[in-house]
Amino acid sequence: MKTKFQADENGYYGEFGGAYVPGILQQCIDELRENYRKIMDEPSFQDEFNQLLRDYVGRPSPLYLSKRLSEKHGCKVYLKREDLNHTGAHKINNAIGQALMARRMGKKRIIAETGAGQHGVATATVCALMGMECVIYMGKTDVERQHPNVQKMKMLGARVEAVTSGGMTLQDAVNEALKDWCQHPEETHYLIGSAVGPHPYPDMVVRLQSVISKEIKAQLLEKEGRDYPDYLIACIGGGSNAGGTIYHYLDDERAKIILAEAGGLGLESGKTAASILLGKPSVLHGSRTLVIQDGEGNVMEPYSISAGLDYPGIGPLHACLAKEGRAQVLAVNDNEALQAAYELTRMEGIVPALESSHALAALGKVRFNPQDVVVLTVSGRGDKDMDTYIQHMEA
C-alpha cells in the first residue's frame, strides 16, 4: 500500500519525480520499471541480497551511542555507522542490489557516475565480485581531489573516464554516463548511485537503502525500548543515505527529519549546492525536482568542499518532503563541516567523510531537549578526504 511520501505509479512524489528521458532510453526505463519491484520481491533475490549484506558488507552496521556528543548537545546522540561497511560507505547497499537486478535482467555491462568516489568504488567492487564489465564516469575535478578512490576503482578492474566538460564534477559525470547509456542501451545497466534520475531510480535506490532504517528500528527497540527516534539527521546531495535513513519513518511524525545540504561558501555567495533552499522546480537528469538556476533558468554550477554533495539538484522524494514541511532543511557551509569533522575525530576517534560532516554540523543548529533521542547517519568514512582535512588543518 502506497503511503503519503512514496512514489505513485508514475514515479511522482507530489509534483516532483517522473521520467523524462530521450526516446532511445525509453525501452530501458520501461523494462526497469516493469521489473524492479517484481525482482525485489522474489524470495531468491531477497535471500541473495540479504546474505551479501550480512556476509560481504558486514551488516547490520552498529548504532553507536556517542556519549561525548550527547553531553555537548544535551540529548542522546546515536551514530548509525555506515562508515563501517565494506568499501567505507552506505553506497555498497544499493550497488549490490542493482547489480543483482541487472544480472537477472541479462545485462552484462555496468556504468555509473561518481563524485566523492564512494559509489564508484562500491560499483567497481560489486562488478569485480560478479564478473561484470564496469565503466565509471567521474569529473576531472573530482578525479584529482579523490585520487585514492580512483586508484581503488582501477585496481578493482573498472575503467575510469575523467569528464572534462562543464565544471568537471558530479553533474557532468551524470551527463556523460547518460550519453554512454544512449549508445549502448541493450547490454548496459546504468547503476545510479543516488536517489535521483528518472523513475524508477529514486524509488529503487531508496528501497535498497532502506535496510538502514529497518536496522535503526530494531536497534533502537533494543537500546531505548522504542523503535523510533525523536530526530533523524542525514546529509543530502542526491539523497540516497538520507532516503535510506528515513524510509521506514516517512509517515511516522514522531520522528522529525533534518536534512543537511551543502551551503558551500554561503547561500548568497554563488558558490553553493543548497538545491532545496535555493532551487526552483525544473527537470534535471530525468526527473522534475528542485534545481539551482540562474536568472535565465540555466542550471548553475554547484560548489561544495564535499565532492559527493556538489550536485545542483536533489532527489524528488526530498524535494517533496521539504515542500510538504515533513523535513527541515539546513544549509551547512564548508567551514562548519570541517569543524564538525575535526570534532568527531577528536571526541570519538571516528574520522567521517566530508559528506557526513555536514550532518554532524547540523547538530549545533538545533535545540534539543534532554530526553530527545537523535539518530545521525555517518554515511561514510574520511579516508578519501584526508588530503582536504590535512590541507585545512595546516592552513
TORKOL-4160 file (C-alpha; in steps of 0.2 Angstrom, whole numbers, padded with zeros to 4 digits, m for minus):
395
<pt num="1" X="0000" Y="0000" Z="0000"/>
<pt num="2" X="0007" Y="0017" Z="m0005"/>
<pt num="3" X="0010" Y="0029" Z="0009"/>
<pt num="4" X="0009" Y="0048" Z="0008"/>
<pt num="5" X="0028" Y="0050" Z="0004"/>
<pt num="6" X="0031" Y="0036" Z="m0008"/>
<pt num="7" X="0031" Y="0037" Z="m0027"/>
<pt num="8" X="0015" Y="0034" Z="m0036"/>
<pt num="9" X="0014" Y="0023" Z="m0051"/>
<pt num="10" X="0022" Y="0036" Z="m0062"/>
<pt num="11" X="0036" Y="0040" Z="m0051"/>
<pt num="12" X="0029" Y="0056" Z="m0043"/>
<pt num="13" X="0031" Y="0062" Z="m0026"/>
<pt num="14" X="0018" Y="0076" Z="m0026"/>
<pt num="15" X="0024" Y="0087" Z="m0040"/>
<pt num="16" X="0041" Y="0080" Z="m0041"/>
<pt num="17" X="0048" Y="0065" Z="m0050"/>
<pt num="18" X="0043" Y="0056" Z="m0066"/>
<pt num="19" X="0053" Y="0050" Z="m0080"/>
<pt num="20" X="0059" Y="0062" Z="m0093"/>
<pt num="21" X="0071" Y="0053" Z="m0105"/>
<pt num="22" X="0076" Y="0053" Z="m0123"/>
<pt num="23" X="0067" Y="0040" Z="m0134"/>
<pt num="24" X="0082" Y="0029" Z="m0136"/>
<pt num="25" X="0081" Y="0026" Z="m0117"/>
<pt num="26" X="0063" Y="0024" Z="m0115"/>
<pt num="27" X="0064" Y="0005" Z="m0118"/>
<pt num="28" X="0077" Y="0003" Z="m0105"/>
<pt num="29" X="0067" Y="0013" Z="m0092"/>
<pt num="30" X="0051" Y="0004" Z="m0096"/>
<pt num="31" X="0060" Y="m0013" Z="m0094"/>
<pt num="32" X="0067" Y="m0007" Z="m0077"/>
<pt num="33" X="0051" Y="0000" Z="m0071"/>
<pt num="34" X="0041" Y="m0016" Z="m0076"/>
<pt num="35" X="0053" Y="m0027" Z="m0067"/>
<pt num="36" X="0062" Y="m0019" Z="m0052"/>
<pt num="37" X="0048" Y="m0022" Z="m0040"/>
<pt num="38" X="0045" Y="m0040" Z="m0046"/>
<pt num="39" X="0063" Y="m0044" Z="m0044"/>
<pt num="40" X="0065" Y="m0036" Z="m0027"/>
<pt num="41" X="0050" Y="m0046" Z="m0021"/>
<pt num="42" X="0057" Y="m0063" Z="m0027"/>
<pt num="43" X="0062" Y="m0073" Z="m0012"/>
<pt num="44" X="0078" Y="m0079" Z="m0021"/>
<pt num="45" X="0083" Y="m0060" Z="m0024"/>
<pt num="46" X="0080" Y="m0056" Z="m0005"/>
<pt num="47" X="0089" Y="m0071" Z="0001"/>
<pt num="48" X="0105" Y="m0067" Z="m0010"/>
<pt num="49" X="0104" Y="m0048" Z="m0006"/>
<pt num="50" X="0102" Y="m0051" Z="0012"/>
<pt num="51" X="0116" Y="m0064" Z="0013"/>
<pt num="52" X="0128" Y="m0052" Z="0004"/>
<pt num="53" X="0123" Y="m0038" Z="0015"/>
<pt num="54" X="0127" Y="m0049" Z="0030"/>
<pt num="55" X="0142" Y="m0059" Z="0025"/>
<pt num="56" X="0150" Y="m0047" Z="0012"/>
<pt num="57" X="0146" Y="m0030" Z="0018"/>
<pt num="58" X="0146" Y="m0033" Z="0036"/>
<pt num="59" X="0128" Y="m0028" Z="0041"/>
<pt num="60" X="0120" Y="m0024" Z="0052"/>
<pt num="61" X="0130" Y="m0008" Z="0054"/>
<pt num="62" X="0132" Y="m0003" Z="0073"/>
<pt num="63" X="0121" Y="0010" Z="0081"/>
<pt num="64" X="0133" Y="0019" Z="0092"/>
<pt num="65" X="0129" Y="0030" Z="0107"/>
<pt num="66" X="0141" Y="0044" Z="0107"/>
<pt num="67" X="0142" Y="0050" Z="0125"/>
<pt num="68" X="0153" Y="0065" Z="0122"/>
<pt num="69" X="0142" Y="0072" Z="0108"/>
<pt num="70" X="0127" Y="0068" Z="0118"/>
<pt num="71" X="0134" Y="0078" Z="0133"/>
<pt num="72" X="0139" Y="0093" Z="0121"/>
<pt num="73" X="0122" Y="0094" Z="0113"/>
<pt num="74" X="0111" Y="0090" Z="0128"/>
<pt num="75" X="0102" Y="0074" Z="0121"/>
<pt num="76" X="0106" Y="0056" Z="0116"/>
<pt num="77" X="0115" Y="0056" Z="0100"/>
<pt num="78" X="0117" Y="0039" Z="0091"/>
<pt num="79" X="0128" Y="0037" Z="0076"/>
<pt num="80" X="0122" Y="0025" Z="0063"/>
<pt num="81" X="0139" Y="0018" Z="0057"/>
<pt num="82" X="0138" Y="0016" Z="0038"/>
<pt num="83" X="0156" Y="0021" Z="0038"/>
<pt num="84" X="0160" Y="0003" Z="0044"/>
<pt num="85" X="0153" Y="m0005" Z="0029"/>
<pt num="86" X="0164" Y="m0014" Z="0016"/>
<pt num="87" X="0171" Y="0000" Z="0005"/>
<pt num="88" X="0168" Y="0013" Z="0018"/>
<pt num="89" X="0150" Y="0020" Z="0015"/>
<pt num="90" X="0132" Y="0016" Z="0013"/>
<pt num="91" X="0134" Y="0016" Z="m0006"/>
<pt num="92" X="0138" Y="m0003" Z="m0006"/>
<pt num="93" X="0120" Y="m0007" Z="m0001"/>
<pt num="94" X="0112" Y="0000" Z="m0017"/>
<pt num="95" X="0126" Y="m0006" Z="m0028"/>
<pt num="96" X="0124" Y="m0024" Z="m0023"/>
<pt num="97" X="0105" Y="m0023" Z="m0025"/>
<pt num="98" X="0106" Y="m0015" Z="m0043"/>
<pt num="99" X="0119" Y="m0027" Z="m0049"/>
<pt num="100" X="0109" Y="m0042" Z="m0044"/>
<pt num="101" X="0094" Y="m0035" Z="m0053"/>
<pt num="102" X="0104" Y="m0031" Z="m0068"/>
<pt num="103" X="0111" Y="m0049" Z="m0069"/>
<pt num="104" X="0093" Y="m0055" Z="m0068"/>
<pt num="105" X="0088" Y="m0044" Z="m0082"/>
<pt num="106" X="0103" Y="m0051" Z="m0093"/>
<pt num="107" X="0114" Y="m0036" Z="m0093"/>
<pt num="108" X="0132" Y="m0039" Z="m0095"/>
<pt num="109" X="0139" Y="m0021" Z="m0093"/>
<pt num="110" X="0138" Y="m0009" Z="m0079"/>
<pt num="111" X="0141" Y="0010" Z="m0080"/>
<pt num="112" X="0140" Y="0023" Z="m0065"/>
<pt num="113" X="0144" Y="0040" Z="m0061"/>
<pt num="114" X="0153" Y="0046" Z="m0045"/>
<pt num="115" X="0158" Y="0062" Z="m0036"/>
<pt num="116" X="0166" Y="0058" Z="m0020"/>
<pt num="117" X="0171" Y="0041" Z="m0027"/>
<pt num="118" X="0162" Y="0030" Z="m0014"/>
<pt num="119" X="0148" Y="0025" Z="m0026"/>
<pt num="120" X="0162" Y="0022" Z="m0040"/>
<pt num="121" X="0171" Y="0011" Z="m0028"/>
<pt num="122" X="0156" Y="0002" Z="m0022"/>
<pt num="123" X="0151" Y="m0001" Z="m0040"/>
<pt num="124" X="0168" Y="m0007" Z="m0045"/>
<pt num="125" X="0168" Y="m0019" Z="m0030"/>
<pt num="126" X="0152" Y="m0027" Z="m0035"/>
<pt num="127" X="0157" Y="m0029" Z="m0053"/>
<pt num="128" X="0173" Y="m0037" Z="m0048"/>
<pt num="129" X="0163" Y="m0049" Z="m0036"/>
<pt num="130" X="0151" Y="m0053" Z="m0050"/>
<pt num="131" X="0162" Y="m0053" Z="m0065"/>
<pt num="132" X="0154" Y="m0039" Z="m0074"/>
<pt num="133" X="0162" Y="m0025" Z="m0085"/>
<pt num="134" X="0162" Y="m0009" Z="m0076"/>
<pt num="135" X="0165" Y="0009" Z="m0083"/>
<pt num="136" X="0164" Y="0024" Z="m0070"/>
<pt num="137" X="0162" Y="0042" Z="m0076"/>
<pt num="138" X="0170" Y="0055" Z="m0064"/>
<pt num="139" X="0173" Y="0074" Z="m0066"/>
<pt num="140" X="0191" Y="0078" Z="m0069"/>
<pt num="141" X="0190" Y="0090" Z="m0053"/>
<pt num="142" X="0184" Y="0075" Z="m0043"/>
<pt num="143" X="0197" Y="0063" Z="m0050"/>
<pt num="144" X="0210" Y="0075" Z="m0044"/>
<pt num="145" X="0203" Y="0078" Z="m0026"/>
<pt num="146" X="0198" Y="0059" Z="m0024"/>
<pt num="147" X="0214" Y="0051" Z="m0030"/>
<pt num="148" X="0214" Y="0036" Z="m0018"/>
<pt num="149" X="0196" Y="0031" Z="m0023"/>
<pt num="150" X="0201" Y="0032" Z="m0041"/>
<pt num="151" X="0216" Y="0021" Z="m0038"/>
<pt num="152" X="0204" Y="0008" Z="m0029"/>
<pt num="153" X="0192" Y="0008" Z="m0044"/>
<pt num="154" X="0206" Y="0005" Z="m0056"/>
<pt num="155" X="0213" Y="m0009" Z="m0045"/>
<pt num="156" X="0196" Y="m0017" Z="m0045"/>
<pt num="157" X="0196" Y="m0018" Z="m0064"/>
<pt num="158" X="0185" Y="m0003" Z="m0068"/>
<pt num="159" X="0188" Y="0009" Z="m0082"/>
<pt num="160" X="0188" Y="0027" Z="m0075"/>
<pt num="161" X="0183" Y="0040" Z="m0088"/>
<pt num="162" X="0188" Y="0058" Z="m0082"/>
<pt num="163" X="0175" Y="0070" Z="m0088"/>
<pt num="164" X="0181" Y="0087" Z="m0094"/>
<pt num="165" X="0165" Y="0095" Z="m0099"/>
<pt num="166" X="0156" Y="0109" Z="m0089"/>
<pt num="167" X="0163" Y="0111" Z="m0071"/>
<pt num="168" X="0171" Y="0093" Z="m0072"/>
<pt num="169" X="0161" Y="0087" Z="m0057"/>
<pt num="170" X="0146" Y="0076" Z="m0052"/>
<pt num="171" X="0133" Y="0083" Z="m0064"/>
<pt num="172" X="0145" Y="0082" Z="m0078"/>
<pt num="173" X="0149" Y="0064" Z="m0074"/>
<pt num="174" X="0130" Y="0060" Z="m0074"/>
<pt num="175" X="0128" Y="0069" Z="m0092"/>
<pt num="176" X="0142" Y="0058" Z="m0099"/>
<pt num="177" X="0135" Y="0042" Z="m0091"/>
<pt num="178" X="0118" Y="0045" Z="m0099"/>
<pt num="179" X="0127" Y="0048" Z="m0116"/>
<pt num="180" X="0135" Y="0031" Z="m0114"/>
<pt num="181" X="0119" Y="0023" Z="m0110"/>
<pt num="182" X="0111" Y="0030" Z="m0125"/>
<pt num="183" X="0124" Y="0022" Z="m0136"/>
<pt num="184" X="0124" Y="0005" Z="m0128"/>
<pt num="185" X="0106" Y="0003" Z="m0121"/>
<pt num="186" X="0104" Y="m0016" Z="m0124"/>
<pt num="187" X="0118" Y="m0023" Z="m0114"/>
<pt num="188" X="0121" Y="m0009" Z="m0101"/>
<pt num="189" X="0113" Y="m0006" Z="m0084"/>
<pt num="190" X="0116" Y="0012" Z="m0078"/>
<pt num="191" X="0119" Y="0009" Z="m0059"/>
<pt num="192" X="0114" Y="0026" Z="m0052"/>
<pt num="193" X="0121" Y="0029" Z="m0035"/>
<pt num="194" X="0109" Y="0042" Z="m0028"/>
<pt num="195" X="0090" Y="0044" Z="m0026"/>
<pt num="196" X="0089" Y="0054" Z="m0042"/>
<pt num="197" X="0086" Y="0052" Z="m0061"/>
<pt num="198" X="0070" Y="0045" Z="m0070"/>
<pt num="199" X="0058" Y="0034" Z="m0061"/>
<pt num="200" X="0060" Y="0020" Z="m0055"/>
<pt num="201" X="0078" Y="0025" Z="m0049"/>
<pt num="202" X="0073" Y="0036" Z="m0035"/>
<pt num="203" X="0061" Y="0024" Z="m0028"/>
<pt num="204" X="0073" Y="0009" Z="m0031"/>
<pt num="205" X="0088" Y="0017" Z="m0023"/>
<pt num="206" X="0079" Y="0022" Z="m0008"/>
<pt num="207" X="0071" Y="0005" Z="m0006"/>
<pt num="208" X="0088" Y="m0004" Z="m0007"/>
<pt num="209" X="0095" Y="0008" Z="0005"/>
<pt num="210" X="0080" Y="0006" Z="0017"/>
<pt num="211" X="0090" Y="m0008" Z="0026"/>
<pt num="212" X="0097" Y="0007" Z="0036"/>
<pt num="213" X="0081" Y="0012" Z="0044"/>
<pt num="214" X="0075" Y="m0006" Z="0046"/>
<pt num="215" X="0090" Y="m0009" Z="0056"/>
<pt num="216" X="0088" Y="0008" Z="0066"/>
<pt num="217" X="0070" Y="0002" Z="0071"/>
<pt num="218" X="0077" Y="m0014" Z="0078"/>
<pt num="219" X="0092" Y="m0007" Z="0086"/>
<pt num="220" X="0083" Y="0007" Z="0095"/>
<pt num="221" X="0070" Y="m0005" Z="0101"/>
<pt num="222" X="0084" Y="m0015" Z="0109"/>
<pt num="223" X="0093" Y="0001" Z="0116"/>
<pt num="224" X="0079" Y="0013" Z="0120"/>
<pt num="225" X="0064" Y="0001" Z="0122"/>
<pt num="226" X="0055" Y="0010" Z="0107"/>
<pt num="227" X="0058" Y="0009" Z="0089"/>
<pt num="228" X="0058" Y="0027" Z="0084"/>
<pt num="229" X="0069" Y="0042" Z="0087"/>
<pt num="230" X="0064" Y="0060" Z="0090"/>
<pt num="231" X="0076" Y="0066" Z="0077"/>
<pt num="232" X="0084" Y="0058" Z="0061"/>
<pt num="233" X="0098" Y="0068" Z="0054"/>
<pt num="234" X="0107" Y="0065" Z="0037"/>
<pt num="235" X="0117" Y="0074" Z="0024"/>
<pt num="236" X="0109" Y="0076" Z="0007"/>
<pt num="237" X="0117" Y="0078" Z="m0010"/>
<pt num="238" X="0106" Y="0067" Z="m0021"/>
<pt num="239" X="0098" Y="0059" Z="m0006"/>
<pt num="240" X="0102" Y="0040" Z="m0005"/>
<pt num="241" X="0109" Y="0039" Z="0013"/>
<pt num="242" X="0096" Y="0051" Z="0019"/>
<pt num="243" X="0082" Y="0041" Z="0010"/>
<pt num="244" X="0088" Y="0025" Z="0017"/>
<pt num="245" X="0089" Y="0033" Z="0035"/>
<pt num="246" X="0071" Y="0039" Z="0035"/>
<pt num="247" X="0062" Y="0027" Z="0024"/>
<pt num="248" X="0053" Y="0017" Z="0037"/>
<pt num="249" X="0049" Y="0033" Z="0046"/>
<pt num="250" X="0042" Y="0043" Z="0032"/>
<pt num="251" X="0024" Y="0043" Z="0039"/>
<pt num="252" X="0029" Y="0042" Z="0057"/>
<pt num="253" X="0029" Y="0060" Z="0063"/>
<pt num="254" X="0035" Y="0056" Z="0080"/>
<pt num="255" X="0052" Y="0056" Z="0071"/>
<pt num="256" X="0057" Y="0073" Z="0065"/>
<pt num="257" X="0068" Y="0073" Z="0049"/>
<pt num="258" X="0083" Y="0085" Z="0047"/>
<pt num="259" X="0092" Y="0086" Z="0031"/>
<pt num="260" X="0109" Y="0095" Z="0030"/>
<pt num="261" X="0113" Y="0101" Z="0012"/>
<pt num="262" X="0129" Y="0109" Z="0006"/>
<pt num="263" X="0130" Y="0128" Z="0009"/>
<pt num="264" X="0147" Y="0129" Z="0002"/>
<pt num="265" X="0154" Y="0146" Z="0004"/>
<pt num="266" X="0137" Y="0153" Z="0009"/>
<pt num="267" X="0119" Y="0154" Z="0002"/>
<pt num="268" X="0122" Y="0171" Z="m0005"/>
<pt num="269" X="0140" Y="0168" Z="m0012"/>
<pt num="270" X="0135" Y="0159" Z="m0028"/>
<pt num="271" X="0147" Y="0145" Z="m0023"/>
<pt num="272" X="0134" Y="0133" Z="m0015"/>
<pt num="273" X="0125" Y="0117" Z="m0018"/>
<pt num="274" X="0110" Y="0121" Z="m0007"/>
<pt num="275" X="0097" Y="0115" Z="m0020"/>
<pt num="276" X="0082" Y="0114" Z="m0009"/>
<pt num="277" X="0084" Y="0131" Z="0000"/>
<pt num="278" X="0089" Y="0140" Z="m0017"/>
<pt num="279" X="0082" Y="0128" Z="m0030"/>
<pt num="280" X="0067" Y="0131" Z="m0041"/>
<pt num="281" X="0056" Y="0117" Z="m0050"/>
<pt num="282" X="0064" Y="0110" Z="m0066"/>
<pt num="283" X="0069" Y="0094" Z="m0075"/>
<pt num="284" X="0086" Y="0088" Z="m0071"/>
<pt num="285" X="0094" Y="0071" Z="m0077"/>
<pt num="286" X="0077" Y="0063" Z="m0080"/>
<pt num="287" X="0066" Y="0069" Z="m0066"/>
<pt num="288" X="0056" Y="0085" Z="m0060"/>
<pt num="289" X="0064" Y="0092" Z="m0045"/>
<pt num="290" X="0072" Y="0107" Z="m0036"/>
<pt num="291" X="0087" Y="0114" Z="m0046"/>
<pt num="292" X="0099" Y="0128" Z="m0043"/>
<pt num="293" X="0096" Y="0140" Z="m0058"/>
<pt num="294" X="0102" Y="0157" Z="m0063"/>
<pt num="295" X="0090" Y="0171" Z="m0068"/>
<pt num="296" X="0088" Y="0164" Z="m0086"/>
<pt num="297" X="0083" Y="0147" Z="m0079"/>
<pt num="298" X="0100" Y="0139" Z="m0083"/>
<pt num="299" X="0107" Y="0126" Z="m0071"/>
<pt num="300" X="0120" Y="0134" Z="m0060"/>
<pt num="301" X="0137" Y="0126" Z="m0057"/>
<pt num="302" X="0136" Y="0119" Z="m0039"/>
<pt num="303" X="0150" Y="0120" Z="m0027"/>
<pt num="304" X="0154" Y="0111" Z="m0011"/>
<pt num="305" X="0170" Y="0106" Z="m0002"/>
<pt num="306" X="0162" Y="0089" Z="m0002"/>
<pt num="307" X="0164" Y="0080" Z="m0019"/>
<pt num="308" X="0148" Y="0070" Z="m0015"/>
<pt num="309" X="0137" Y="0085" Z="m0012"/>
<pt num="310" X="0141" Y="0097" Z="m0026"/>
<pt num="311" X="0125" Y="0092" Z="m0036"/>
<pt num="312" X="0113" Y="0106" Z="m0042"/>
<pt num="313" X="0098" Y="0096" Z="m0039"/>
<pt num="314" X="0090" Y="0084" Z="m0026"/>
<pt num="315" X="0081" Y="0068" Z="m0026"/>
<pt num="316" X="0062" Y="0071" Z="m0029"/>
<pt num="317" X="0057" Y="0062" Z="m0013"/>
<pt num="318" X="0067" Y="0075" Z="m0003"/>
<pt num="319" X="0060" Y="0090" Z="m0013"/>
<pt num="320" X="0043" Y="0084" Z="m0009"/>
<pt num="321" X="0047" Y="0081" Z="0010"/>
<pt num="322" X="0054" Y="0099" Z="0011"/>
<pt num="323" X="0039" Y="0107" Z="0001"/>
<pt num="324" X="0027" Y="0097" Z="0012"/>
<pt num="325" X="0036" Y="0103" Z="0028"/>
<pt num="326" X="0040" Y="0085" Z="0033"/>
<pt num="327" X="0058" Y="0088" Z="0033"/>
<pt num="328" X="0068" Y="0103" Z="0040"/>
<pt num="329" X="0082" Y="0108" Z="0028"/>
<pt num="330" X="0098" Y="0116" Z="0035"/>
<pt num="331" X="0112" Y="0123" Z="0025"/>
<pt num="332" X="0130" Y="0119" Z="0032"/>
<pt num="333" X="0144" Y="0128" Z="0025"/>
<pt num="334" X="0162" Y="0122" Z="0021"/>
<pt num="335" X="0170" Y="0128" Z="0037"/>
<pt num="336" X="0156" Y="0121" Z="0048"/>
<pt num="337" X="0158" Y="0104" Z="0040"/>
<pt num="338" X="0176" Y="0104" Z="0043"/>
<pt num="339" X="0175" Y="0109" Z="0061"/>
<pt num="340" X="0162" Y="0095" Z="0064"/>
<pt num="341" X="0174" Y="0083" Z="0056"/>
<pt num="342" X="0188" Y="0088" Z="0067"/>
<pt num="343" X="0177" Y="0087" Z="0082"/>
<pt num="344" X="0170" Y="0070" Z="0079"/>
<pt num="345" X="0188" Y="0064" Z="0076"/>
<pt num="346" X="0195" Y="0071" Z="0092"/>
<pt num="347" X="0180" Y="0067" Z="0103"/>
<pt num="348" X="0176" Y="0049" Z="0097"/>
<pt num="349" X="0191" Y="0044" Z="0086"/>
<pt num="350" X="0180" Y="0042" Z="0071"/>
<pt num="351" X="0186" Y="0051" Z="0055"/>
<pt num="352" X="0170" Y="0055" Z="0045"/>
<pt num="353" X="0168" Y="0058" Z="0026"/>
<pt num="354" X="0166" Y="0076" Z="0022"/>
<pt num="355" X="0148" Y="0072" Z="0017"/>
<pt num="356" X="0144" Y="0065" Z="0034"/>
<pt num="357" X="0152" Y="0080" Z="0042"/>
<pt num="358" X="0138" Y="0091" Z="0035"/>
<pt num="359" X="0125" Y="0081" Z="0045"/>
<pt num="360" X="0136" Y="0082" Z="0061"/>
<pt num="361" X="0137" Y="0101" Z="0059"/>
<pt num="362" X="0118" Y="0101" Z="0059"/>
<pt num="363" X="0118" Y="0095" Z="0077"/>
<pt num="364" X="0124" Y="0113" Z="0083"/>
<pt num="365" X="0109" Y="0121" Z="0073"/>
<pt num="366" X="0095" Y="0113" Z="0083"/>
<pt num="367" X="0090" Y="0115" Z="0101"/>
<pt num="368" X="0086" Y="0098" Z="0108"/>
<pt num="369" X="0078" Y="0093" Z="0124"/>
<pt num="370" X="0087" Y="0082" Z="0137"/>
<pt num="371" X="0076" Y="0067" Z="0134"/>
<pt num="372" X="0077" Y="0068" Z="0115"/>
<pt num="373" X="0084" Y="0053" Z="0105"/>
<pt num="374" X="0094" Y="0058" Z="0090"/>
<pt num="375" X="0100" Y="0046" Z="0076"/>
<pt num="376" X="0113" Y="0053" Z="0064"/>
<pt num="377" X="0119" Y="0043" Z="0049"/>
<pt num="378" X="0138" Y="0044" Z="0047"/>
<pt num="379" X="0136" Y="0039" Z="0029"/>
<pt num="380" X="0155" Y="0036" Z="0025"/>
<pt num="381" X="0172" Y="0037" Z="0032"/>
<pt num="382" X="0185" Y="0050" Z="0029"/>
<pt num="383" X="0200" Y="0041" Z="0022"/>
<pt num="384" X="0196" Y="0048" Z="0004"/>
<pt num="385" X="0196" Y="0066" Z="0012"/>
<pt num="386" X="0212" Y="0066" Z="0021"/>
<pt num="387" X="0221" Y="0077" Z="0009"/>
<pt num="388" X="0207" Y="0090" Z="0011"/>
<pt num="389" X="0207" Y="0088" Z="0030"/>
<pt num="390" X="0226" Y="0090" Z="0031"/>
<pt num="391" X="0226" Y="0105" Z="0019"/>
<pt num="392" X="0214" Y="0114" Z="0030"/>
<pt num="393" X="0222" Y="0109" Z="0047"/>
<pt num="394" X="0239" Y="0117" Z="0040"/>
<pt num="395" X="0230" Y="0132" Z="0033"/>
